[in-house]
């Protein structure tokens, strides 16, 4: 089952890389988070730990339901252009993503030369997701897209921690989920205020405010 879940994470990540509009990016994040929920649930079933079931439920509640809902609501409230404002077009972004996948695989093979093959693939996927999250934060001009990039990067770090340790300590997970959710709310409010004051959320245009 795990290979199919990882394939789902890979596909949803590529969907976000080639997305040109904000709703498509949020859908990709929601799909990726759903597969992250599935892999967390699989770890919980394997380890038979109650706290991992709680973490899986939090992934489903926050990352699959609440945060995408909040992002969709911000898209509607800002009434802004839903284009992501691409520094790099979708085709070239896909080339970058393929390069990230190759680099992640090479790095992980060196890191776990004699390790379990499935663990190596999962680690490579985690590094790949982190790199794509950073890429989205840098090469997408709208503030909401950059927030989504941060969330994608956090998904990759979550997958990395789950693979290495079989799940982080319960209270650490709770703290991270709370911080992520609060951060999204605060950043969403900033985006709303920016849009209200400047009629757009293209962060590239804010460079004109320099003295």
N, C-alpha and C positions, 0 to 999 in steps of 0.2 A: 504493500500500500504506500509506503514511504516514497518510492521512486515517482509515483503518480502525483503525490502531493508536491514534491520538489519540482516536477515538470509544470505544475500549476503555478508555483511561485515564479518560475522562470518566465512562463508565458505572460503572467500579469505584470511582471517587471518590464518586459519588452513593450507591452501595451502602453505603459506609462512613458517610456522613452520616446515612442513615436506619436504620442498624443499631441494634438494641436490646440485643443480646447480644454478649458478647466473641467467641465463635467466628465469628459473622458478620462482625465487624469485622476479624478476622485474615484471613478468607477474602478480604475486599475488598482488604486490603493485599497479600496474595499475588497476587491477580489484577492489581492495579495494577503491582506489581513485575515481573510477567511481561511486561506490555505495555511497561514501561520497558526490559526486556531486549531485546524485539523492536526497539524504536526505536534502541537502542544498537548492536544488530547491523546494522541498516540503515545507520547512520552508518559503521560499520566497513567494510561492503561498498562504500560509496560512496568513503570516503577511502583504503581499502586499506592500513590501518595495523595492524600486528601488535598494538601495545599496546591498541588499541581492541577487538580480539577478546578479549584477556585481560580487559579491563574488563567486556565483555559476559558473559563466563564467570563473573566474580566476582558480577555482579548476579544471575545465575541461581543460583549456588551459595549466596550469602549471603541475598539478599532473597526469593528464591522458595522456597528449600528450608530452609536452616538457621535463619534468624530466625523464620519462621512456626512451624517445628517447636519451637523453644525457647519461643515464646509459648504454643503449645498445651500444652506440657509444664508450664509455669508455671500455666496455668489448672487443669490436673488436680491439680498438687501442692498448690496453695493450697486446693482444695476449697471455694472461696468461691462466693457467689452470682454467676452469670455475667452478670447484668444490668449494663449500663454505668453506671447511675445518671445519668439525663439531667437536667441543669439545664434544658435546653430540649427539648421533645418532638420526635419524628421529623418531624412535619409542619412545625413552625416551623423546624426545622433545615434542611429542604429549601428553605424560603423564603430563609433566610440564604444557602444554597449558590447558589441562583439569583442572588441579589444579588451574591455574590462573583464569579460568572461574568460578570455584566454589567460590574461595576467593572473586572475584569481585562481584558476586551475593550476598554472605553473607554480605559483607561490605555495598553494596548499599541498601539492605533491611533494615539494621540497620540505615542507613543514612536517608532513606525516608520511615520510617515505615508506615506512613499514606498518602503517596503521590500517584500520578497517576501511575497505573501499567505500562503503556507504557513508561512513563518517567523513571521509575525504571529500566526497561529492557534496555533502551537506555544508561542510566548512567553506568550500569553494563558492557555493551558492550564497552563503552568509556574507562573505567578503564582496561578492558581486553586487548584492543588494545595497550594501553600505556605499560602494563606489557610485552606483547609480543614484542613490540619494544625494550624495555630495554633488554629482553632476547636475541634477535637477536644481539644487540650491544655487549653483553658480551660473548655469546657462539658461535659466528661465527668468524672464524679467518681471513678472507679476508677483506681488507679495504672497498671494494665496498659493501660487505654484511653489514658491520657496518654502512656505510652511509645509506643504505636502512633501517636498523633498526631505525636510527634516524628519518627518514622520516615517518616510521610507527608510532613511538611514537608521532610525531607531528600530524599525522592524528587522533590519539586518543584524544589528547588535543583539537584539533579543534572540534571533535564531542562532547566532554565534554562541551566546551564553548558554542557551538550551542544549546545544550540541556538545559543548565542552564539559558542562557540569551535570547534564541531565535535568537542568532547571535550576535557576538561581534560588537562593534562600527566599522564603515566602515574604518576609517583611521588606526585603529589598525590592521584590517584584511589585508589591503594593505601593511602595514609595515612588518607584519609577512610573507606574501607571498614573498615579495621582499627579506627579510633576508634569508628565506629558499632557494630560487632559487640561490641567490648569494653564500650561503654556499655550496650548492651542486656543483656549478661550481668550487669554490676554492678547495674543497676537491677532486673533480675529477682531477683537475690539479696536486694536491699533489700525488694522486694515480698514475697518468701517470709518474710523475717524479720518484717516488719510483720504479716503475716497470722498467723504463729505466735504473736506476742506479744499481738496485739489481736483476733484471730479475724475480722478483716475487712480489706479493702484499699480501703475507701471513704475517700478522703483528706478528704472533707468532715467526717467524724466526728473527725478528728484535731484539729480546731479546739477541741474540748472540753478538750484538754490545756493550753490557755493558762492562765497563772496569773492 
